[in-house]
Amino acid sequence: MRAPLLLLVVSYAIALIGFVLIPGVNEAGNTIHLTFFQAFYILSYTATTIGFGEIPYPFTNDQRIWMTFSIYLTVVAWFYAIGTIIALFQDPALKQAITAANFKRAIENLHEPFYLICGYGETGSELVRALDKNELRVVVVEINQERIHELGMTDYQFNVPNLCADAKNPEILLSAGLRNPMCQGVAALTDDDHANLAIAVAVKLIKPDLRMLARVENDVVAANMASFGTDHIINPYKIFGEHLAMEINSLGTYLL
C-alpha cells in the first residue's frame, strides 16, 4: 500500500519542482518563474486529465517539454496507484479481515439471548432453522465456505451472523461471542469428532457454566467430552439405532 502512494508523492514532487525551476517568458519578454501554487494547479488538472492550459503566460519550449514529461509521469503513477489499490481490495486476506471485523461488530450489537452453533451441516442447519422458527437468535461458525454461502441464501426471519472459520480455535469462539453475557449455549455439530471435542473443552475451560451440546460418533471421544463436563453428548447413529430397535420391537409385539 505504501509503494503506490510513495510513487505518487515522488512523481508529483519531481514534476512540481521542475515547473517552479524552469523559467518562462511573459508577454513583455521578461523571465518569470511559476509559483508553487501555480505549478501545483497546473499539475493537478494535468495529472487528473481534466484539461490543459498554460498559465499565467504561454509556455516556452523548455516548459512544454517538462509538461510532456510530467503528463506521462503523473498519469502512469496514478494508474499504478489505482491498480494497486484495486488489487489490495481484492486480496483474500483483506476480505477475510473485513468479514471478521463485520462479524465481530454484529456480535457486539446482539442485545438479546443467542446460541452459538459450530458447524452448519445437515444437523446444524436444521437446528438453526428450528431455533429461528422459535424466534431465538443464532450465531454460526462454519469452516466450509460453500455452507456459509448456503446459509446466506436461506431465508431466516432473523439475521444470522456467520463466519467462515475453524471453531476449534478458541480465539474464533471468543470472537463469536462465547463470553458475551447474552450467549445461552454452544452446540458443536461439525462432522469431525475431534473438532467437536476441542470446541467442548474450550467452552468448558473458558465459560464452565455455559450449556454445551456436542455431536459425537466415537465412544472414546464421548467419554473425553463427559470428563470435561459437556452437558449434552449426542450420538445420532446410536439414537437412530435405539429408535429403530424400539420400532421393530413394537412391530413384533403388535404382530403377536
Summary of the structure (lengths in Angstrom):
residues: 256
radius of gyration: 32.7
end to end distance: 80.0
largest distance: 123.6
contacts: 741
relative contact order: 0.08
helix: 58%
strand: 12%
